[in-house]
Amino acid sequence: MLAFTEYGAGDGTPLLIAHGLYGSGRNWGVIAKRLADTRRVVTVDMRNHGHSPWSDDHGYADLAEDLAEVIDHLGAPMDVVGHSMGGKASMMLALTHPDRVRRLVVGDIAPVSYGHSQMQYIDAMRAVDLSRVTRRSDANAQLAEQGVEPALCSFLTQSLNLAEGRWRFNLDALAANMPAILGFPEVTGAHDGPTLFLSGGQSDYVHRDYRDTIRGLFPAARFAKIPAAGHWLHADDPRAFEGTVRAYLDARGL
């Protein structure tokens, strides 16, 4: 089972948060604590990330089954927030296990294939000489030398195990599965439950051209933007992200 952390114990519908590629549940700690004032909030480490098990397989059907297992363990249904890769996994969860999901928030991603690559970050992490790393700043400096921007350096090194001198990513599996991570599987049927597609106003991940595809799979989809945020909308404007998610999950009559 995936590693997970629980926050709060309120009476509201529990909330599961699924992070994006190269992330971890730890990245969502501040948001989770804020939302945990009225509900139990659970952050997971997706497979091949953080403290969760490693696997050669990393398709969205696999990731959705991982999330379903956690929800079944803790008690269904749950509200689900997923960002980027975690957003695609959450969409797949809702499409294949609709009874596990009450309301779904998809953070800055669509159920489409993307043409950009994320391999440059795997290459950069592989190139870090971990034998010369005693502090995170050492790894940050090596990543910066390879052209990784400072904010991403700090983000990536949150998943560096300094004591053991290794990354908490299964870099080989993520590299081998990169086409599947950037894509989205063919799915029959649709999820008609309440779904919010929340995107960053400065991001180009969710084009208006994608809305027909989105509505074909999620007929009840609603759309909102955080104007000042980019793809990392929860980090770029955490207060707006928290407020929007809270308002949507607590709204009546959806």
C-alpha positions in Angstrom: 0.0 0.0 0.0 1.0 3.6 -0.6 2.6 5.5 2.3 0.3 8.1 3.6 0.0 10.8 6.3 -3.2 11.8 8.0 -4.1 15.3 9.3 -7.1 16.3 11.4 -10.2 14.4 12.5 -13.2 16.6 11.6 -16.7 15.4 10.6 -16.5 16.5 7.0 -16.0 14.0 4.1 -12.3 12.9 4.3 -10.0 14.3 1.6 -7.3 12.4 -0.2 -4.5 14.5 -1.9 -2.4 13.0 -4.8 0.8 14.8 -5.7 2.4 15.3 -9.1 5.5 13.9 -10.8 8.7 14.2 -8.7 6.6 15.3 -5.7 5.6 13.7 -2.4 2.9 13.9 0.2 5.3 16.1 2.2 5.0 18.9 -0.4 1.3 19.2 0.5 1.7 19.4 4.3 0.8 23.0 4.7 -2.3 22.8 2.5 -3.4 19.6 4.2 -3.1 21.1 7.7 -5.2 24.1 6.7 -7.9 22.0 5.2 -7.8 19.6 8.1 -9.7 22.1 10.4 -13.0 20.5 9.3 -12.1 17.1 7.9 -9.5 14.4 7.9 -7.0 15.0 5.2 -4.7 12.3 3.8 -1.6 12.9 1.7 -0.1 10.0 -0.1 3.3 9.3 -1.7 2.5 7.9 -5.2 4.3 4.7 -6.2 7.9 5.2 -7.2 8.0 8.4 -5.1 8.7 9.2 -1.4 8.3 6.3 1.0 5.9 4.3 -1.1 6.8 1.0 -2.8 8.7 0.9 -6.1 7.3 -0.9 -9.2 8.3 -1.3 -12.8 4.8 -0.3 -13.7 3.6 3.3 -13.6 0.5 3.6 -15.8 -2.6 5.4 -14.7 -4.6 2.3 -14.3 -1.9 1.2 -11.7 -1.9 4.6 -10.0 -5.7 4.6 -9.8 -5.7 1.1 -8.1 -3.2 2.4 -5.6 -5.5 5.3 -4.6 -8.5 3.0 -4.5 -6.6 0.7 -2.1 -5.9 3.6 0.3 -9.5 4.8 0.2 -10.8 1.3 0.8 -8.4 1.0 3.8 -9.5 4.3 5.3 -13.2 4.2 4.3 -15.0 5.3 1.2 -16.1 7.6 -0.3 -13.6 10.4 -0.1 -13.1 13.7 -1.8 -10.0 13.7 -4.0 -7.6 16.4 -5.0 -5.0 15.5 -7.6 -2.3 17.7 -9.2 -0.7 17.1 -12.5 0.3 13.4 -12.6 -1.8 12.9 -9.4 -4.6 14.7 -11.2 -4.5 12.1 -14.0 -4.4 9.3 -11.5 -7.4 10.8 -9.7 -9.4 11.2 -12.9 -8.7 7.5 -13.7 -9.8 6.6 -10.2 -13.1 8.4 -10.6 -13.6 6.8 -14.0 -12.9 3.3 -12.9 -14.0 3.4 -9.2 -16.7 6.1 -9.1 -18.1 4.8 -5.8 -14.8 5.8 -4.1 -15.0 9.5 -5.0 -17.6 12.0 -3.8 -16.1 15.2 -5.3 -13.0 15.5 -7.4 -10.7 18.5 -7.9 -8.2 18.2 -10.8 -5.2 20.6 -10.5 -3.9 22.0 -13.7 -4.0 19.0 -15.9 -6.4 17.5 -18.6 -7.1 13.9 -19.7 -4.9 14.3 -22.8 -1.4 13.5 -24.0 1.2 16.2 -23.7 4.1 16.8 -26.0 6.6 18.2 -23.6 9.1 15.9 -21.8 10.1 15.7 -18.1 13.1 13.6 -18.8 15.5 16.5 -18.3 14.9 16.4 -14.6 15.6 12.7 -14.4 18.8 13.3 -16.4 19.7 16.1 -14.0 19.1 14.0 -10.9 21.1 11.1 -12.3 24.0 13.4 -13.0 24.2 14.6 -9.3 27.3 13.1 -7.7 25.7 12.0 -4.5 29.1 11.1 -3.0 29.8 14.8 -2.8 26.5 15.7 -1.2 26.3 16.2 2.6 23.6 18.9 2.6 20.7 19.7 0.3 22.4 22.8 -0.8 25.2 20.7 -2.3 22.6 18.9 -4.5 20.9 22.2 -5.3 24.1 23.6 -6.6 24.8 20.6 -8.8 21.2 20.7 -10.2 21.6 24.4 -10.8 24.8 23.8 -12.8 22.7 21.7 -15.1 20.2 24.4 -15.7 17.5 23.5 -13.3 15.8 26.6 -12.0 16.2 27.4 -8.2 12.6 26.7 -7.2 12.7 23.3 -8.9 16.1 22.5 -7.4 14.6 23.0 -3.9 11.5 21.0 -4.8 13.4 18.0 -6.1 15.8 17.9 -3.2 13.0 17.6 -0.8 13.0 13.9 -2.0 16.7 13.4 -1.4 17.5 10.9 1.3 20.7 12.5 2.7 21.4 9.8 5.2 21.4 7.0 2.6 22.7 9.2 -0.3 19.9 8.4 -2.7 16.9 9.8 -4.3 13.4 8.8 -3.1 12.4 8.3 -6.7 12.5 5.2 -8.8 14.2 7.1 -11.7 14.5 4.0 -13.9 10.8 3.2 -13.7 9.8 6.8 -14.2 12.0 7.1 -17.2 10.8 3.9 -18.8 7.1 4.9 -18.2 7.5 8.6 -19.3 5.3 8.2 -22.4 2.5 6.8 -20.3 2.9 9.5 -17.7 2.7 12.2 -20.3 -0.3 10.5 -22.0 -3.7 9.4 -20.8 -5.2 6.0 -21.5 -8.3 5.3 -23.7 -11.2 5.0 -21.3 -14.8 4.0 -22.0 -17.6 5.5 -20.1 -17.7 8.7 -18.0 -17.8 9.9 -14.4 -20.8 12.1 -13.8 -19.9 13.1 -10.2 -19.0 16.7 -9.3 -15.6 17.6 -10.7 -13.7 20.9 -10.7 -10.8 21.5 -13.1 -8.8 24.1 -11.4 -6.0 25.6 -13.4 -3.3 28.3 -13.1 -4.0 31.5 -15.0 -0.3 31.6 -16.1 -0.2 27.9 -17.1 -0.9 26.4 -20.6 -1.7 22.9 -19.4 -5.5 23.2 -19.7 -6.5 24.8 -23.0 -10.1 25.7 -23.8 -9.7 23.3 -26.7 -9.5 20.4 -24.2 -13.0 21.1 -22.8 -14.9 18.9 -25.1 -12.6 16.0 -24.2 -13.0 16.8 -20.5 -16.7 17.0 -20.7 -16.9 13.8 -22.6 -15.4 12.0 -19.6 -16.7 14.3 -16.9 -20.1 15.7 -17.9 -20.5 17.6 -14.7 -17.1 19.3 -15.0 -16.8 22.9 -13.8 -13.8 25.1 -14.5 -12.0 27.7 -12.5 -8.6 29.5 -12.6 -6.2 31.0 -10.1 -5.1 34.1 -12.1 -1.6 34.7 -10.6 -0.6 31.0 -10.5 1.3 28.8 -13.0 1.3 25.0 -13.1 2.3 24.7 -9.5 -0.8 26.6 -8.5 -0.9 25.3 -4.9 2.6 26.6 -4.3 2.3 29.8 -6.4 -0.9 31.0 -4.6 -1.6 28.6 -1.7 -4.2 30.8 -0.1 -6.3 31.1 -3.3 -5.8 27.3 -3.9 -7.0 26.4 -0.4 -9.9 28.8 -0.5 -11.1 27.5 -3.9 -10.8 23.9 -3.0 -12.5 24.5 0.4 -15.4 26.4 -1.2 -16.0 23.7 -3.8 -15.8 20.7 -1.4 -18.2 22.4 1.0 -20.7 23.8 -1.5 -24.2 22.5 -1.3 -26.3 21.3 -4.2 -23.6 20.3 -6.7 
